[in-house]
């Protein structure tokens, strides 16, 4: 009996796998770079929400909505990571979050073709990497803004 062919595309984001990496592999490689080199880490606040939004099985439905809001605040409102941490701490003191980012009703996979995925991010050098992550995050945000979320999450 023949073995089934390995998947060539991510079932969640549609990214094209390489011979060396799946989306999960690429995400772990990105995290390793970002957490060990501050030049790569400068875009960490874009990498995590962009990846999680495109891989909703890792989030609750409410978590997906919150992650979309976080990405919006970083990209559109220009909130810095330090300011975001401060805002979250303040909010938790006055109005604790009533949901879990990962537990509860699972986020559904949006039915769309993402314009960019983590597989489009080049790891070559910090400048290229940061430009690619920013472009990817902007594409994710754009795609979400133009998505019909009726009945989603």
N, C-alpha and C positions, 0 to 999 in steps of 0.2 A: 504494500500500500504506500502511496506517495504522501509525503508530508505536505500540509497546506503551505502555500507561499506566505512568507512573513508579510505583515502589514507594511504598506509603503506610505500610508498617510495616517495622521492622528485621527482617531474617531471623534475627538472633541473639537479640535480647532481646524482640522483639515491640513495642517502643515505637512510638508513632504519630508519624510524621514530620509536620512542619509545612511550610507553603509556603516557609519560610525555612531550615529546618534538618533534617538527618538526625542520628542519634546521634553520628556522627563530628564533624559541625559543632558540635553542642552541647558535646561533650567538649572540642574545641579552644577554644571560647568560655569554658568553665569554666576550663581551664588558663590562658588569658590573664588572666582575672580573678584567679585564685588566685596566679599568679606575679608579678602587678604590684600587688596590693593585699592587705596582710596581714590585713585584716578578712575578705576572702573566703578567703584562704589558710589560715585557721584550721582548715578541714575538708579540706585536701588529702589527708590520710592516710585519709580515708573515700572521697573521690571516685575515686581511682585504683583501689583494690581493687574497689569496687562496679562500676565501669565494666568493668574487665578480667574480672571473674567473669561478667558478663552478655554479654561479647563474647569467648568462649573461643578463637576462631580466632587471637587474638593471643598465646596462651599454649600452652606444652607441657602435657601432662596433669599432669606433676609440678608445673609452675608454677601450674596452676589450683588444685591441692590446697594448695600453699604460700600462695597468695594468699588462699584461704579461711581458712587458719590466721591469717594476718596480720590480716585483717578481724576475726576472732574476738578476737584479742588486743587490738586497739584498742577494740572495742566492749564486750566482756564483761569482759576482764581489766583494762581501763583503762590499758593501756600507752601512754605518750606517744610521739610520734614520736622525740624525742631518746633516750628509753630504748630504743626499738625499734632505732634505728641502733646504739646501744651493744651491745645483745644480738646483733645480726647480726655486728658486728665481732668480738665475743668468740667466737661460734660458728665463724666462719670461721677463726680462729686455731687452735682445738682440733679442730674437725671440719668441714673444708671441705665445702660443698654438693657433692653428687655428681651434680647434674643442672642443666640450664639452664632458666631461666624461660620461654624462648621456643623453644629448639631441642629436637628430639626428637619423640616421639610427640605428635601434636596433641591438644589437649583436645577432647573431644566436646561437643556442645551438649546441655545437660540438657533433657529434655523436660518443661517446665513453663511455666506462664504466670506471669511475674514480676508481683508485686503493684505494684511501682513501677519506673520506669526513669529514665534520665537526662533523658528528655523531660518528666518531671514536675517537674524542678528549675527553679524560677523564678530568673531572674538579676537581678531588680529592684533589690534592695539587699542589703547584707551580712547583715543579721539574717534576712531571709526566705530568702536563699540558704543560709546555714548550717543553718537549721532544716530546709529541704527536703533538703539533702545528708545530714544526719544521719538523717532519716526514711527516705530512700532506702536508705542503708547498712544501717539496722536491718531494713528489709524484705528486702533481699538476704540478709542473715545469717539471718533467720527462714526465708526460702524454702529456703535451702541446708540448714538444720538439719532441715527437714521433707521433704527430697528423698530419694528412694530412689536412692542412688548405687551400687547393686549393678551391677557391670559397667561403671560410669562411670570414666573416667580409669584 
